[in-house]
Each structure stands twice: as C-alpha cells, then as structure tokens.
Amino acid sequence: MVIVRDYPASFTGPGPDPRTVAVIVHDGVTVFELGVACDIFGDEWSATFGVPWYRLLVCGVTAGPVATDSGFQVLPACGLERVREAGTLIVLPAVSFGQIPAELPAILRQAHERGSRIVSLCTGAFALGAAGLLDGRRATTHWEECAELARRYPAAKVDPGVLFTDEDDILTSAGSAASIDLCLHLVRKDHGTEIATQLARQLVVPPQRDGGQAQYIDAPMPDHDGFSLFAGTLAWLQEHLAEPITVEDLAARAAMSPRTFARRFLASTGTTPYRWLLRQRIQLAQRLLETTDLPIDLVAGASGFSTAANLRKHFSRAVRTSPQAYRRTFASRQAS
C-alpha cells in the first residue's frame, strides 16, 4: 500500500488557492497519470527553480484505500472536503471511462463555480462531460475514445487531432503521454516558458511537442540512420533561429531534396518545417520576454521575426496575447 503525503494545516484557507492542486482518485484509477500529476505538481521544485511551487492534495472520493489499475492500493491522505481549497482540480482516467463515481460530477461543477480550473487527463474527460463542463467547449481525450465522448456529450466540441485543449478554466488532454504535455502546459501558464523548459529537462521530455494525436496512429517510425541525420539538423536549427532560414537550406544541410526533407520532417515531428520553426521562435521570444528587458524590436530580431510587427502578428496568434502584455504578466508574477 502506498501512502500519499499530506501537507500542514497552515496551508489551508477559506477558498481556492491558485497554488493548490487537488488530484481526485477513486477505484480503478490509472497509475501512469497519477504518477505524472504527483511528479510535476507534488515534488518540491522550489529550490531547483527558485519560485514557490504547488501544494498537492491527493483526495479520495471515498474513505479508505483506492484500488489502482495496476493491482495495488493507494491510501489518499485527504478526503473530498479538501477539494474546496484547490485552485486546480485534476481528474484522472480509470480502467473504464464509464467508471465515474456518482458524486464526482457535482463536485466538479461546484469547484468550477467557486473559480477553480478543472483539468482532465486522458479519459478523465468523460467525468467533465458528465458534469456539463464540456458544453460549448473544445475538448479531447484518447483518440480511440473521441467518437464516444462526442456521442455521449454532443454539446462538446471534441477535437481528436490535438494533444490537449485549453479553454482557460477547462483543460483536457489526449491519452497517456499527452498528460505530460498538458501538465507542462499548466506550469508554462503559471510560471512561464523558462521554468517549464527547465522542468521538462529535469523530466527528460520535450518542453512542448508539436503536432497532434494523428501522428501516433499507425505511423511508422523513421529509419535510424535517417533520423540521426535529421536530429542533427534540428539541433543546428535551434541554435540559428535568428537567421533567415528556408526549407531548401535545411534540406541541403540534411543532404536531402526539399520534398524528401519535408516528408521526413512531417513523419518525425507531426508538423511542417515552417510550423516547427515558428513554434521554436515563439518559445525563444517568450523566454526573452520573461528573462530580459530587451525592447520588443530587439526580441523580434533575436528570435528570428525581424520586425516587432511580425513578432506581434505571430505571437498573438499562438499565445493569444501581445508580447507587451505577456511580459507584463510575468513581470507582475515575479514581483509578487
């Protein structure tokens, strides 16, 4: 039996705390997603990154041990009464997506009404659907279950082609490993790109994967030799983001024709060379906005966008805010 640690009562408060994350567990819960949530939000990363970290509460739906999908039990240190403290609730998948405790939908609705954000990992999205929280919102789940999610909750806008969705206070992820993507996305929203990238490095995972679920469905792996050559090209590209680069330049560097390069790039990353380059440049711009006082036009030049106008156009499309507003947001968070 695994006992999940509790936290001192001095952390508790009268309402949702933005730093408190409650992971809800019940019989049949899957160990992988539980481990992801506990590793990212439960470990003490404050000393590593120099910022206040989250406070994790593992809350059992019922009193006593919870049976996991892997044949052992977990004894949650908290009950559902502690959910009220959490600014973020994480709903895990179970062995069967129909295995939703009767009281869970009402708990999720009430938490959302109090101002908490609700996050589902994998087929945990079915609990959000049962609570009515997906109505009119984009959502996703494991690609095999997207059709069933859409059938059960027709008011939801189910997208089977993405790794996760973010509707501000309602977030959903695709299957298994996509839970890592979504949890890192939450860290990125709360602490910025620099911290999320450092955490991804600690976890030995990509800080942000491009593409979507479609790339993992019956997709053949590239041959080893070709992939090694291709990885070298990507590493070079990340070090030269500020330079004007064309697909023809990259293809020549990889010793491929432009058509072969584009095809192999899509197979390996799930996105086009242009979109991959754009995402890397936006991430670099985010880090510069968070960690430097460079004027916007210099950030644009250093991240490969050439002009401030070009940076604003692409940054606003991808991040849904302006570079100036993004910098102010993270400056105020650091000050607080």
C-alpha positions as CSV (number, residue, x, y, z in Angstrom):
1,M,0.0,0.0,0.0
2,V,1.3,3.5,-0.9
3,I,0.5,6.4,1.4
4,V,0.5,9.8,-0.3
5,R,1.7,12.5,2.0
6,D,-0.4,15.4,3.3
7,Y,0.6,18.9,4.0
8,P,0.5,21.1,7.1
9,A,-2.8,22.6,8.1
10,S,-1.2,26.1,7.9
11,F,-1.6,25.9,4.1
12,T,-5.4,25.7,4.3
13,G,-7.6,28.7,3.5
14,P,-11.2,29.7,3.2
15,G,-11.3,29.5,-0.6
16,P,-9.5,28.1,-3.6
17,D,-5.7,28.7,-3.5
18,P,-4.2,29.1,-7.0
19,R,-1.1,27.2,-5.9
20,T,-3.0,24.2,-4.5
21,V,-3.7,21.3,-6.9
22,A,-6.1,18.5,-5.9
23,V,-5.8,15.2,-7.7
24,I,-9.0,13.2,-7.3
25,V,-8.6,9.4,-7.0
26,H,-11.2,6.6,-7.0
27,D,-11.2,2.9,-7.6
28,G,-9.8,1.9,-11.0
29,V,-7.6,5.0,-11.3
30,T,-4.6,4.6,-13.7
31,V,-1.2,4.7,-12.1
32,F,0.6,6.4,-15.0
33,E,-1.5,9.6,-15.0
34,L,-1.5,9.7,-11.2
35,G,2.3,9.5,-11.2
36,V,2.6,12.3,-13.8
37,A,0.4,14.6,-11.7
38,C,2.3,13.8,-8.5
39,D,5.7,14.1,-10.1
40,I,5.0,17.5,-11.7
41,F,2.9,19.2,-9.0
42,G,3.8,17.2,-5.9
43,D,7.6,17.2,-5.9
44,E,9.4,20.1,-4.2
45,W,10.8,22.0,-7.2
46,S,11.0,25.4,-5.4
47,A,14.7,25.0,-4.6
48,T,15.5,23.9,-8.1
49,F,13.7,26.7,-9.9
50,G,13.7,29.5,-7.2
51,V,10.0,30.0,-7.3
52,P,7.2,28.9,-4.9
53,W,5.8,25.6,-6.2
54,Y,2.4,24.0,-6.0
55,R,0.9,22.2,-3.0
56,L,-0.5,18.8,-3.9
57,L,-3.5,17.2,-2.3
58,V,-4.4,13.7,-3.3
59,C,-8.2,13.4,-2.5
60,G,-10.0,10.1,-2.3
61,V,-13.7,10.1,-3.4
62,T,-14.4,7.6,-0.7
63,A,-12.8,6.9,2.7
64,G,-10.1,4.3,2.8
65,P,-7.8,2.7,0.2
66,V,-8.3,3.1,-3.5
67,A,-7.6,0.2,-5.9
68,T,-5.5,1.2,-8.9
69,D,-5.4,-0.3,-12.3
70,S,-2.0,-1.9,-11.6
71,G,-3.1,-4.2,-8.8
72,F,-2.0,-2.2,-5.7
73,Q,-3.8,0.2,-3.4
74,V,-3.2,3.9,-2.7
75,L,-4.3,5.4,0.6
76,P,-5.1,9.1,-0.1
77,A,-4.2,11.4,2.8
78,C,-7.1,13.7,2.0
79,G,-10.9,13.4,1.5
80,L,-13.1,15.4,-0.8
81,E,-13.6,18.1,1.9
82,R,-10.1,19.4,1.0
83,V,-11.1,19.9,-2.7
84,R,-12.5,23.3,-1.7
85,E,-9.0,24.6,-1.1
86,A,-7.7,23.8,-4.5
87,G,-7.5,26.3,-7.4
88,T,-6.9,23.4,-9.8
89,L,-8.6,20.0,-9.8
90,I,-7.1,17.2,-11.8
91,V,-9.4,14.3,-12.9
92,L,-7.6,11.1,-13.7
93,P,-8.7,8.3,-16.1
94,A,-9.9,4.9,-14.8
95,V,-9.8,1.4,-16.2
96,S,-13.2,2.1,-17.8
97,F,-14.2,5.6,-18.9
98,G,-17.7,4.8,-17.6
99,Q,-16.3,4.2,-14.1
100,I,-17.3,7.7,-12.8
101,P,-18.3,7.9,-9.1
102,A,-21.8,9.2,-8.8
103,E,-20.8,12.2,-6.6
104,L,-17.9,13.4,-8.9
105,P,-19.9,15.5,-11.5
106,A,-21.5,17.6,-8.8
107,I,-18.1,18.1,-7.1
108,L,-16.6,19.3,-10.3
109,R,-19.4,21.7,-11.1
110,Q,-19.3,23.2,-7.6
111,A,-15.5,23.6,-7.8
112,H,-15.8,25.3,-11.2
113,E,-18.5,27.6,-9.8
114,R,-16.1,28.6,-7.0
115,G,-13.5,29.6,-9.6
116,S,-11.2,26.5,-9.7
117,R,-9.9,25.4,-13.1
118,I,-10.8,21.8,-13.9
119,V,-8.2,19.6,-15.8
120,S,-8.8,16.1,-17.2
121,L,-6.1,13.6,-18.2
122,C,-6.9,11.1,-20.9
123,T,-10.4,9.6,-20.4
124,G,-11.0,11.7,-17.3
125,A,-12.7,14.0,-19.8
126,F,-15.8,11.8,-19.5
127,A,-16.3,13.0,-15.9
128,L,-16.1,16.6,-17.1
129,G,-18.7,15.8,-19.8
130,A,-21.0,14.2,-17.2
131,A,-20.6,17.4,-15.1
132,G,-21.7,19.5,-18.2
133,L,-18.4,21.3,-18.2
134,L,-17.6,20.5,-21.8
135,D,-20.7,22.0,-23.3
136,G,-19.8,24.6,-25.9
137,R,-16.1,24.0,-25.3
138,R,-13.3,22.3,-27.2
139,A,-12.2,19.0,-25.6
140,T,-10.2,15.9,-26.4
141,T,-9.4,12.5,-24.9
142,H,-7.6,9.4,-26.1
143,W,-8.1,9.1,-29.9
144,E,-9.8,5.8,-29.6
145,E,-12.5,7.3,-27.3
146,C,-13.0,10.6,-29.0
147,A,-16.0,9.4,-31.0
148,E,-17.7,8.0,-27.9
149,L,-17.0,11.3,-26.0
150,A,-18.7,13.2,-28.8
151,R,-21.6,10.7,-28.9
152,R,-22.3,11.0,-25.2
153,Y,-21.8,14.8,-24.9
154,P,-22.9,16.2,-28.3
155,A,-22.6,19.8,-27.0
156,A,-18.9,19.4,-26.6
157,K,-16.6,20.3,-29.5
158,V,-14.4,17.2,-29.5
159,D,-11.1,17.5,-31.3
160,P,-9.4,14.1,-31.9
161,G,-6.3,15.7,-33.6
162,V,-4.7,17.5,-30.7
163,L,-2.6,16.6,-27.7
164,F,-4.6,18.8,-25.3
165,T,-7.1,21.7,-25.3
166,D,-7.1,24.8,-23.2
167,E,-10.4,26.7,-22.6
168,D,-8.9,28.8,-19.9
169,D,-10.5,27.1,-16.9
170,I,-11.4,23.8,-18.5
171,L,-8.4,21.8,-19.9
172,T,-8.3,18.3,-21.3
173,S,-5.6,16.0,-22.6
174,A,-5.3,13.1,-25.0
175,G,-4.1,9.7,-24.0
176,S,-1.3,8.7,-21.6
177,A,1.9,10.7,-22.5
178,A,-0.2,13.7,-23.5
179,S,-0.9,14.2,-19.8
180,I,2.7,15.2,-19.5
181,D,2.2,17.7,-22.3
182,L,-0.8,19.2,-20.6
183,C,0.8,19.3,-17.1
184,L,3.8,21.1,-18.5
185,H,1.5,23.5,-20.3
186,L,-0.1,24.3,-16.9
187,V,3.4,25.0,-15.5
188,R,4.1,27.2,-18.5
189,K,0.9,29.2,-17.9
190,D,1.6,29.6,-14.2
191,H,5.4,30.1,-14.2
192,G,6.5,30.9,-17.7
193,T,8.3,29.2,-20.5
194,E,11.7,29.2,-18.9
195,I,10.6,27.3,-15.8
196,A,8.6,24.8,-17.9
197,T,11.6,24.2,-20.1
198,Q,13.8,23.6,-17.1
199,L,11.3,21.2,-15.6
200,A,11.0,19.3,-18.9
201,R,14.8,19.0,-18.9
202,Q,14.6,17.5,-15.4
203,L,11.9,15.0,-16.5
204,V,13.9,14.3,-19.8
205,V,10.9,15.1,-22.0
206,P,10.4,17.7,-24.8
207,P,9.2,21.0,-23.3
208,Q,6.5,21.2,-25.9
209,R,5.6,18.7,-28.7
210,D,4.2,20.0,-32.0
211,G,1.6,18.0,-33.9
212,G,-1.3,16.0,-32.6
213,Q,-2.6,12.6,-31.9
214,A,-2.8,11.7,-35.6
215,Q,0.9,11.3,-35.8
216,Y,0.8,8.4,-33.3
217,I,-1.9,6.4,-35.1
218,D,-0.4,3.7,-37.3
219,A,2.6,5.9,-38.0
220,P,5.8,4.1,-39.0
221,M,9.0,5.1,-37.2
222,P,11.7,6.7,-39.4
223,D,14.8,4.6,-40.1
224,H,17.6,5.0,-37.5
225,D,20.3,6.5,-39.8
226,G,18.0,9.0,-41.4
227,F,16.6,10.1,-38.1
228,S,20.1,10.6,-36.6
229,L,21.0,12.9,-39.5
230,F,17.6,14.7,-39.2
231,A,18.1,15.2,-35.4
232,G,21.4,16.9,-36.1
233,T,19.7,19.3,-38.5
234,L,17.1,20.1,-35.8
235,A,19.8,20.8,-33.2
236,W,21.6,23.1,-35.7
237,L,18.3,24.9,-36.4
238,Q,17.6,25.6,-32.8
239,E,21.0,27.4,-32.5
240,H,20.3,29.6,-35.5
241,L,16.7,30.7,-35.0
242,A,17.6,34.4,-35.5
243,E,18.9,33.8,-39.0
244,P,16.8,33.8,-42.2
245,I,16.3,30.1,-43.0
246,T,14.4,28.3,-45.8
247,V,13.3,24.7,-46.2
248,E,15.8,24.5,-49.1
249,D,18.6,25.5,-46.7
250,L,17.6,22.8,-44.2
251,A,17.2,20.2,-46.9
252,A,20.6,20.9,-48.2
253,R,22.1,20.6,-44.7
254,A,20.4,17.3,-44.2
255,A,21.6,16.1,-47.6
256,M,18.0,15.6,-48.9
257,S,15.8,17.0,-51.6
258,P,13.3,19.6,-50.3
259,R,10.4,17.2,-51.0
260,T,12.1,14.3,-49.1
261,F,13.1,16.6,-46.3
262,A,9.5,18.0,-45.9
263,R,8.0,14.5,-45.9
264,R,10.5,13.1,-43.4
265,F,10.1,16.1,-41.2
266,L,6.4,15.7,-41.0
267,A,6.7,12.0,-40.2
268,S,9.2,12.7,-37.4
269,T,7.6,15.7,-35.8
270,G,4.0,15.7,-36.8
271,T,4.2,19.2,-38.2
272,T,5.7,21.1,-41.2
273,P,9.2,22.6,-41.1
274,Y,7.6,26.1,-41.2
275,R,5.3,25.4,-38.2
276,W,8.1,23.8,-36.2
277,L,10.4,26.7,-36.9
278,L,7.6,29.2,-36.0
279,R,6.9,27.4,-32.7
280,Q,10.6,27.4,-31.7
281,R,10.9,31.1,-32.5
282,I,7.8,31.9,-30.4
283,Q,9.2,29.9,-27.5
284,L,12.5,31.8,-27.7
285,A,10.6,35.1,-27.8
286,Q,8.7,34.0,-24.7
287,R,11.9,33.3,-22.8
288,L,13.4,36.6,-23.8
289,L,10.3,38.5,-22.7
290,E,10.3,36.7,-19.4
291,T,14.0,36.9,-18.6
292,T,15.3,40.1,-20.2
293,D,14.4,43.8,-20.5
294,L,15.2,43.9,-24.3
295,P,13.0,46.2,-26.3
296,I,10.3,44.4,-28.4
297,D,12.1,45.1,-31.7
298,L,15.3,43.5,-30.3
299,V,13.4,40.5,-29.1
300,A,11.9,40.2,-32.6
301,G,15.3,40.3,-34.2
302,A,16.9,37.8,-31.7
303,S,14.0,35.3,-32.1
304,G,14.0,35.4,-36.0
305,F,10.9,37.5,-36.6
306,S,12.9,40.5,-37.9
307,T,10.4,43.2,-37.0
308,A,8.2,44.0,-34.0
309,A,5.1,43.9,-36.2
310,N,5.9,40.4,-37.4
311,L,6.6,39.2,-33.9
312,R,3.3,40.7,-32.7
313,K,1.3,39.1,-35.5
314,H,2.7,35.5,-34.9
315,F,2.9,35.8,-31.1
316,S,-0.7,37.0,-30.8
317,R,-1.9,34.1,-32.9
318,A,0.0,31.4,-31.0
319,V,-0.1,32.8,-27.4
320,R,-3.4,34.8,-27.7
321,T,-1.9,37.9,-26.2
322,S,0.6,40.6,-27.3
323,P,4.3,40.4,-26.4
324,Q,3.9,43.5,-24.2
325,A,1.0,42.0,-22.3
326,Y,2.9,38.7,-21.9
327,R,5.9,40.5,-20.5
328,R,3.8,42.5,-18.0
329,T,2.0,39.3,-16.8
330,F,5.2,37.5,-15.9
331,A,6.9,40.6,-14.5
332,S,3.9,41.0,-12.1
333,R,4.1,37.3,-11.2
334,Q,7.8,37.6,-10.4
335,A,7.2,40.7,-8.3
336,S,4.5,39.0,-6.3
